[in-house]
Amino acid sequence: MSLARALELRAQCDYHGALAELRDATEPEALVARSQLHEDFGDYDSARADAERAGDPVRLAGVAVAERRPHDALALVGDRACVERGAALEELARLDEAEDVYRTLPDDDPLARIGRGGVLRTRGDYAGAEAELLEALRRAEAQCGEWSIEAATALNALGMTYK
């Protein structure tokens, strides 16, 4: 098992290969990576189990957000500035707080930009949302690959904005 190899495979959008590489993971970092992969495949039970084994509250919050349990996600991350907290606040329509969280995150983080775009879309600022989401897409493609889940997430958010 090699975390480096699994991350390389994920960067090549070989999610199945990355998951297979982490099959026997025991180290916290590898468990977190495997948890994310399980979540990407919609296997929330396995994602949660790996996040619990890793002892990572942010990863657990990510699973809670994916399962549409924003209150649980907030309880797990507290006041930590992370995409998971922003997403939970956004889900609860606490847009000012979500926007504050997303603003503290790095501009080069495509998921933070997707979050910012989501808040702008919810507020009816479609032009602002489009600009933010196009930049998120550009960064996701550059950092994660044209066919990555991150790029697909940005495209989906753009589609919802255009709708």
C-alpha positions as CSV (number, residue, x, y, z in Angstrom):
1,M,0.0,0.0,0.0
2,S,1.4,3.4,-1.0
3,L,-0.4,6.6,-0.2
4,A,1.8,8.4,-2.7
5,R,0.8,6.0,-5.5
6,A,-2.9,6.2,-4.5
7,L,-2.7,10.0,-4.7
8,E,-1.0,9.8,-8.1
9,L,-3.7,7.5,-9.4
10,R,-6.4,9.9,-8.1
11,A,-4.7,12.8,-9.8
12,Q,-5.0,10.7,-13.0
13,C,-8.7,10.3,-12.3
14,D,-8.2,6.5,-11.7
15,Y,-10.4,6.4,-8.6
16,H,-10.8,2.7,-8.7
17,G,-7.1,2.2,-8.9
18,A,-6.5,4.6,-6.0
19,L,-9.1,2.8,-3.9
20,A,-7.4,-0.5,-4.7
21,E,-4.0,0.9,-3.7
22,L,-5.4,1.9,-0.3
23,R,-7.2,-1.5,0.3
24,D,-5.0,-2.3,3.3
25,A,-4.6,1.2,4.6
26,T,-4.0,1.6,8.4
27,E,-2.2,5.0,8.7
28,P,-4.5,8.0,9.4
29,E,-3.5,9.9,6.2
30,A,-4.2,6.9,4.0
31,L,-7.5,6.2,5.8
32,V,-8.5,9.9,5.2
33,A,-7.7,9.5,1.5
34,R,-9.6,6.2,1.3
35,S,-12.6,7.8,3.1
36,Q,-12.7,10.5,0.5
37,L,-12.6,7.9,-2.3
38,H,-15.5,6.0,-0.7
39,E,-17.5,9.2,-0.4
40,D,-16.7,9.9,-4.1
41,F,-18.3,6.6,-4.9
42,G,-21.3,7.3,-2.7
43,D,-20.3,4.6,-0.1
44,Y,-20.9,6.8,3.0
45,D,-20.8,3.9,5.5
46,S,-17.3,3.0,4.4
47,A,-16.3,6.7,4.2
48,R,-17.5,7.3,7.7
49,A,-15.8,4.1,9.1
50,D,-12.5,5.2,7.6
51,A,-12.8,8.7,8.9
52,E,-13.6,7.4,12.3
53,R,-10.6,5.0,12.2
54,A,-8.4,8.0,11.2
55,G,-9.8,10.1,14.0
56,D,-10.3,13.0,11.6
57,P,-13.2,15.3,12.5
58,V,-12.9,17.3,9.3
59,R,-13.2,14.2,7.2
60,L,-16.1,13.0,9.3
61,A,-17.8,16.4,8.8
62,G,-17.3,15.9,5.0
63,V,-19.2,12.7,5.2
64,A,-21.9,14.3,7.3
65,V,-22.3,17.1,4.7
66,A,-22.5,14.5,1.9
67,E,-25.2,12.7,3.9
68,R,-27.0,16.0,4.4
69,R,-26.5,16.1,8.1
70,P,-25.2,19.7,8.4
71,H,-25.8,20.1,12.2
72,D,-23.6,17.0,12.8
73,A,-20.9,18.4,10.5
74,L,-20.9,21.7,12.4
75,A,-20.6,19.9,15.7
76,L,-17.6,18.0,14.4
77,V,-15.6,21.0,13.1
78,G,-16.5,23.7,15.6
79,D,-15.1,27.1,14.5
80,R,-12.5,25.6,12.1
81,A,-12.2,27.3,8.8
82,C,-12.7,24.5,6.2
83,V,-14.9,23.7,3.2
84,E,-16.9,21.3,5.2
85,R,-18.0,24.0,7.7
86,G,-18.8,26.4,4.9
87,A,-20.9,23.7,3.1
88,A,-22.8,22.9,6.3
89,L,-23.6,26.5,7.0
90,E,-24.6,26.9,3.3
91,E,-26.9,23.9,3.7
92,L,-28.5,25.6,6.7
93,A,-29.0,28.8,4.7
94,R,-26.6,30.6,7.1
95,L,-25.1,32.4,4.1
96,D,-23.3,35.2,5.8
97,E,-21.4,32.7,8.0
98,A,-20.7,30.4,5.0
99,E,-19.4,33.3,3.0
100,D,-17.1,34.3,5.8
101,V,-15.7,30.8,6.0
102,Y,-15.2,30.5,2.3
103,R,-13.4,33.9,2.2
104,T,-10.8,32.7,4.7
105,L,-9.9,29.7,2.6
106,P,-7.2,29.9,-0.1
107,D,-8.1,31.3,-3.4
108,D,-6.4,28.4,-5.2
109,D,-8.8,25.9,-3.5
110,P,-11.4,24.9,-6.2
111,L,-13.8,23.6,-3.6
112,A,-13.7,26.9,-1.7
113,R,-14.4,28.7,-4.9
114,I,-17.3,26.4,-5.6
115,G,-18.7,27.2,-2.2
116,R,-18.3,30.9,-2.8
117,G,-20.1,30.5,-6.1
118,G,-22.9,28.6,-4.4
119,V,-23.5,31.4,-1.9
120,L,-23.5,34.0,-4.7
121,R,-26.0,31.8,-6.7
122,T,-28.3,31.4,-3.7
123,R,-28.2,35.2,-3.2
124,G,-29.2,35.7,-6.9
125,D,-25.8,37.1,-8.0
126,Y,-25.6,34.9,-11.1
127,A,-22.9,36.9,-12.8
128,G,-20.7,36.8,-9.7
129,A,-21.5,33.1,-9.2
130,E,-20.6,32.4,-12.9
131,A,-17.2,34.2,-12.5
132,E,-16.4,32.3,-9.3
133,L,-17.4,29.0,-10.7
134,L,-15.5,29.4,-14.0
135,E,-12.4,30.1,-11.9
136,A,-13.2,27.1,-9.8
137,L,-13.4,25.0,-12.9
138,R,-10.2,26.3,-14.3
139,R,-8.4,25.6,-11.1
140,A,-10.0,22.1,-10.6
141,E,-8.9,21.1,-14.1
142,A,-5.4,22.4,-13.6
143,Q,-4.9,20.9,-10.2
144,C,-7.0,17.7,-10.3
145,G,-7.5,16.9,-14.0
146,E,-10.1,17.7,-16.7
147,W,-12.1,14.6,-15.8
148,S,-11.8,14.9,-12.0
149,I,-14.7,14.8,-9.6
150,E,-13.7,18.4,-8.6
151,A,-14.0,19.6,-12.2
152,A,-17.4,17.8,-12.5
153,T,-18.5,19.4,-9.2
154,A,-17.6,22.8,-10.7
155,L,-19.4,22.0,-13.9
156,N,-22.5,20.9,-12.0
157,A,-22.5,24.1,-10.0
158,L,-22.2,26.1,-13.2
159,G,-25.1,24.2,-14.7
160,M,-27.3,25.0,-11.7
161,T,-26.3,28.7,-12.0
162,Y,-27.1,28.8,-15.7
163,K,-30.5,27.0,-15.1
